[in-house]
Structures are given as C-alpha cells and as structure tokens.
Amino acid sequence: MTATVVSLFDSIRPEPEVPVDIRKLPVEQRFPYWAERHPEVIEHVERLALTAAKRGVRRLSMKSLFEMARAAAVFDTTAPERWRLTNSMAAPLGRLLVERHPELAELFKFRTRRGA
C-alpha cells in the first residue's frame, strides 16, 4: 500500500508563463494573461452583468461594473482579499462577456478597436 502525501502547496496554482515585456504588449494580447491570473474577478463581474440584464438594465458600462467589484472587494466579506482590477482590462472583459453571453450585447456599447 502506497501512502499519498498531500502538501499545502499542491493547491497553489503555478504562475502562468508571461513574456518579460508584457507591459509593452497591446491590451488585447495582455488580457489572456490577466484573465488566467484573476478568474474570480471575471466570475464576479460576469454575475453583476447578468444580474443587471435580468433586472432590465438596458445600458451599463464596464467601468461601473469594475467599480462595483472594487467595492465588493472592500465591503463584501465573501470577496477575495486581493483583487487586481486593471481599468485597461475592462474593454476586453466586456467583449469576453458578450462572447460568453450574447444576450449581454445590447447592454454594452463597444468602440472600434485601434489597430483592428
């Protein structure tokens, strides 16, 4: 019989491999790295957007959702202690939410991407 050794460190996710010059990349290329490191932020903002849509909100900005998520991180005892909400990730996150939930397309208004 072989004993299984469980370590506290088994539950820690390894850091994703990130290019050294990630800050120089366009936001659309940085977004996947940010999203991989902060899935709980994406889930929280996604819940906020879906709740707003179900309640009949017709327009909403990603900036307002980010501010609500920041407030939750301060006041909500169930929110993770350290969220990293970078304003530059708001637009790509909004596009991701619409991709996942097409019913949110009317909720957000997107500008044309520069360089796209």
C-alpha positions in Angstrom: 0.0 0.0 0.0 1.4 3.4 -1.0 0.7 6.4 1.1 -0.3 9.6 -0.7 1.4 12.7 0.6 -0.6 15.9 0.3 1.1 19.2 0.6 -0.3 22.6 1.3 1.5 23.7 -1.9 -0.5 21.2 -4.0 -3.4 23.6 -4.1 -1.4 26.6 -5.3 -1.7 27.3 -9.0 1.6 27.8 -10.7 2.1 31.3 -12.2 1.4 31.3 -16.0 4.4 31.8 -18.1 4.5 35.5 -19.0 6.7 37.3 -21.5 9.2 39.6 -19.9 7.9 42.6 -21.8 4.2 42.0 -21.2 3.6 45.7 -20.4 4.6 46.6 -23.9 2.1 44.3 -25.5 -1.3 45.7 -26.7 -4.1 45.2 -24.2 -5.8 42.5 -26.3 -2.6 40.4 -26.1 -2.2 41.1 -22.3 -5.8 40.2 -21.5 -5.3 36.4 -21.6 -2.5 36.6 -19.0 -4.6 38.8 -16.7 -7.7 36.6 -17.2 -5.7 33.5 -16.3 -4.5 35.1 -13.1 -7.8 36.6 -12.0 -10.7 34.2 -12.8 -12.5 35.2 -9.7 -12.7 38.8 -10.9 -14.2 37.7 -14.2 -16.8 35.5 -12.5 -17.8 38.3 -10.2 -18.1 40.9 -13.0 -20.0 38.3 -15.1 -22.5 37.8 -12.2 -23.0 41.5 -11.9 -23.6 42.0 -15.6 -26.1 39.0 -15.8 -27.9 40.3 -12.7 -28.3 43.7 -14.2 -29.6 42.3 -17.5 -32.1 40.1 -15.7 -33.3 43.2 -13.8 -34.0 45.0 -17.0 -31.0 47.4 -17.2 -30.6 48.5 -20.8 -27.2 50.1 -20.7 -24.2 49.5 -18.4 -20.5 50.4 -18.6 -17.7 48.0 -17.8 -16.2 50.8 -15.7 -19.2 50.8 -13.4 -19.0 47.0 -13.1 -15.3 47.3 -12.2 -16.2 50.0 -9.5 -18.9 47.7 -8.1 -16.4 44.8 -8.0 -13.8 47.0 -6.3 -16.4 48.0 -3.7 -17.3 44.3 -3.2 -13.6 43.6 -2.5 -13.7 46.2 0.3 -17.1 45.6 1.8 -18.2 42.1 0.9 -16.7 39.5 3.3 -17.1 36.8 0.7 -14.9 38.6 -1.9 -11.3 37.6 -2.2 -9.0 39.9 -0.2 -6.8 40.9 -3.1 -8.4 41.5 -6.5 -6.5 43.1 -9.3 -8.8 45.2 -11.3 -6.9 46.9 -14.1 -9.0 49.5 -16.0 -7.3 48.6 -19.2 -8.8 45.1 -19.0 -12.4 46.4 -18.9 -13.0 46.5 -22.7 -11.6 43.0 -23.4 -13.5 41.6 -20.4 -16.7 43.2 -21.8 -16.1 41.6 -25.2 -15.5 38.2 -23.4 -18.7 38.5 -21.5 -20.7 39.2 -24.7 -18.9 36.3 -26.4 -20.0 34.0 -23.5 -23.5 35.6 -23.1 -24.7 37.1 -26.4 -27.8 38.4 -24.6 -25.5 41.0 -23.0 -24.6 42.5 -26.4 -27.2 45.3 -26.0 -26.1 46.1 -22.5 -22.6 47.3 -23.6 -21.6 49.7 -26.3 -18.1 49.0 -27.8 -15.8 51.3 -29.6 -13.9 50.1 -32.6 -10.5 48.7 -31.5 -7.5 50.7 -32.5 -5.3 48.7 -34.9 -8.1 46.2 -35.5 
